Amino acid sequence: MKKINKIFFSVTIIILLFSGFSFSQEAWIVSEDANSRVNPIEMNSANIDLGSEIFKKNCQSCHGEPGMNNFLPLVPPPVDITSEQMQKNTEGGIFYKITIGRGGMPTFEKTLSDDERWKLTTYIKSFSSDLLLNENQIKLNDVVIVLNLDTADFSITATVTGKNEKQEVVPVVDEKINFYIKRYFGNLALNQTVLKTNSLGIAKVKYTSNIPGDSLGNLQLIVELDSKLYKNTSVSQQISWGVPTVPENILDQQAMWGNRSMAPWWIVLLYLSVTGGVWITIFYVLSLVLKIKKIGKVAK
């Protein structure tokens, strides 16, 4: 019987893996009508910024940060939105896929309006070309982010500079920048709206209080440019503005739920009932065995 169960379990796993693999390899067919739909949203910086915010709230957790290839290993796997696989889709095709969804990707037809889905499409397609929206913008070299922490008002100031063709240090102007606090399952954004560097290359944000840190209150601050020009430009620094926290290890007590005090009363009662029932059954079976043995001796 055990052998049959093992075979059945193995066959089930193989079927599930094979079906998942087949599904991931299946082409996502989009009708000609859907592919040919024209995006009514203009491709400009304002709409791209709005699309970027929609992407961060609804898509980034699975597709990862643009250009980083840190998407989740789902079936079918989500792809980096900057990849050729994503960019070969038409705007109409992307809008259709966002609307309908497939596999691990949910449908956004009810959660995002048509306008939001088109703005999201605009943001995704903004990575299809290296052409800059602002023709006067020149890419700088050796771009760095310097942080200044003000403990008086708990503000964080980032100054972003780079070098021009003459090797002069100049500010990086009008580039999106994000401030994060590193957490276990992602990063906590300190700026809730789109933030850009000013004419001096400076951006400032207020620290959010009451964020749990380690036992000393230390937190990891991450500041990065959200820019097609300056991909992967970031700086990380430890700050001690967090609330000192000693995390509770639920495995300290090797008991059900890790800690008996955390278990609901009905779970404890159910556990004791099942355990008690098992032991009663064991003793009952043992008593029957002893009776059978005693009857056997008498029969002899």
Number of C-alpha atoms within 10 A of each C-alpha: 6 7 8 9 10 11 11 11 11 11 12 12 11 11 11 11 12 12 12 16 13 13 14 16 12 10 8 11 9 15 11 10 9 16 17 13 14 13 16 10 16 12 15 13 14 11 17 21 19 17 22 21 18 18 23 13 9 14 19 19 15 18 23 19 19 22 14 14 15 16 19 15 11 15 16 17 16 20 20 23 25 20 15 12 10 17 18 12 16 18 21 21 23 23 24 22 21 21 20 13 13 13 13 12 18 13 16 19 15 9 12 16 12 14 13 18 23 26 28 28 25 26 24 22 21 22 18 16 10 9 11 14 11 9 7 7 12 12 14 19 14 12 18 18 20 13 18 11 13 12 10 6 9 13 14 19 17 23 18 24 22 18 17 16 10 6 11 11 15 15 21 26 17 16 19 17 22 21 28 18 22 16 13 6 7 10 14 16 15 18 16 11 11 13 19 19 20 17 11 14 19 22 23 19 16 14 21 14 10 10 16 17 22 14 12 13 16 18 21 17 20 19 22 19 23 21 13 18 16 17 13 15 17 18 16 16 11 11 14 14 20 20 17 17 14 12 10 7 9 13 11 9 11 10 12 14 15 14 14 14 11 10 13 10 11 9 12 15 11 11 13 12 11 12 12 12 11 12 11 12 12 12 11 12 12 12 12 12 12 12 12 12 12 11 11 10 9 8 7 5
